[in-house]
Amino acid sequence: MPVEPVPATRPPRLRADLPELTGFDSTSTSDSAGGDDDSRWFDRIGRPSVVALAAFFVLLGAGNYDLDATEARLGLAVGDALGPFGRVVGYWDPSVWPLPVVLGQLCGWFEEEGATQNAIRWPSAIAGCLIGYLLVRRGRLGLNPRAGAMVALAWFGSLALVDRSIGVGGDLIAGLGTVAALDRLLAKGSGWAVGFWASWAFLAGGWPPVAVLALCTVVLGRSGATLTGKMMIPVALTFAAWSAWALWQAPAEVWASALTLPVTQPSKWGMVLAVVAAGCPWAPFVGLMAARSIQESWTGSGRSLVMGWLQISGAALLVGSIIPGLATASTVPALAGLAFVSASVWDRAWVTVGSTSPVAPRRVLAGLTMLIAGLWLLIALLWGGYVAFSVAYYRATIIVTLAFSVVGFVFAVEAARRSDPRRGFAAMALVAVALKLAHWGYYVPEMNYRTSAGPWGRAIGQWVPDKHPIYTLHVWPADLAYATGRPVRQVAAPQLIEFQPGKGSKFVLLGESEYTEYLNWSDGWPKLIKVAEFSDELGLSRRFLTRTEGPILIGHPFKANSATE
């Protein structure tokens, strides 16, 4: 039986399409712009660039800035014994929590002469770097490597991280716990890790950071990211352990004061403007999130991540402005959200070069870039021109700062003329570098000289032997007391000075009215010998450093066989 030939047919080709990139819409990326090549390039330089940005913007000059009054209270507590609250001039201070004191004392062990202002500045700087690491990692995993690098520049290159003071950037140590807990909530949901970081925030700043975290979970309103037992049990245990420690070592009034002190603070209605200014030059670009094309450029988990940080930033700004006592705790989460969202906006703008994306957002981006670069150039020219001609010491700093400012403005103009967001991003990066140079090379040394209490305190401390306390009869400014470099103890009455511990002569710092009282009505006072006389910062009154009769001991006056006359 003949067999008919069967024509051979080619088997169907199995096709494996590349999966869609997670976190953003792949259709919005222009192939001609080299979006994939850019991502691979950013992936290669991502980690070294993050380390370099953190070192330049945050760690360079981290300990140069003198402490203000709030930070000086922490500095005084670091130099004293550890407790559930900080000890300031010999008394419990309910505004100082134990975790920053522990970190400061750990840093002080690495210094030759004990804890200095580096023990206050460096833990805050390291906390800022860790927050940046968390944000960058989330940007790389949730969006793409390019977005992660942009998050690093937006966070480290902001004024808040350049300055790192509590008055500008908030409490970074407590903020580390809050931001880490929020990052974990957005990525993995509520759990034990969130509870650990919330406990960290409580020990660093009290209940306000935990309250901000709880309010942010309500605003997010996501399943799995709510208040659960795994999240709250570590916080409850930490609160119970801290309360037992506090009630064991301190009066119950101090424990109650620590819990009620935040609600005695007023609302901070100008917080929104202050936080946006602290997030400059990057924070204003969050406004482009109002464009629908920007919002729709992310899909899936990427859109959820960016919108989550936008909600967190808005909630933190709202509760910090309205609710008393939450302003400081809300500052760092708000800044973190603004940095993440603004970097995400720049990431979307980066891939619109040569594409058919809507024109309006690109025009707004170019105009805002020119506005920020132009305002900074105007400030740099007016301020820098005056300083360069009047103070030769800062001339080199001013020249370099002006050079970066001018080049940044040129890039901004070219970005607007060519409708090129990449040149605009380079312009903002140059403005951030100029801002860092101006702060490090001019602002910090000038403020240390003109407004800091450091020179006045060091002038007093040089007359007192090392390790010897300075006794006072009233509360002196904390930054002045810290700048003396000596332990400061406040006594209730002059008759108690002679009964203070230690051998030898005791040093007493008096105001002008107190010294006059001693000269005219010395009944009950110990005999005091005038050591030195100082004027205050304004030259309106005088300060008198005195000592009691007795030998001046060189060494530690409280340890046997360690002091010599």
Secondary structure by P-SEA (a helix, b strand, c coil): ccccccccccccbbbbcccccccccccccccccaaaaaaaaaaaaaaaaaaaaaaaccccccccccccaaaaaaaaaaacccccbbbcccccccccccaaaaaaaaaaaaccccccaaaaaaaaaaaaaaaaaaaaaaaaaaccaaaaaaaaaaaaaccccccccccccccaaaaaaaaaaaaaaacccccaaaaaaaaaaaaaccaaaaaaaaaaaaaaccccccccccccaaaaaaaaaaaaaaaacccaaaaaaaaacccccccccaaaaaaaaaaccccccccccccccccccccaaaaaaaaaaaaaaaaaaaaaaccccccccaaaaaaaaaaaaaaaaaaaaaacccccccaaaaaaaaaaaaaaaaaaaaaaaaaaaaaaaccccaaaaaaaaaaaaaaaaaaaaaaaaaccaaaaaaaaaaaaaaaaaaaaccaaaaaaccccaaaaaaaaaaaccccbbbbbcccccaaaaaacccbbbbbcccccccccccccbbbbbbcaaaaaaaacccccccbbbbccccccccccbbbbbbbcccccccccccccccccc
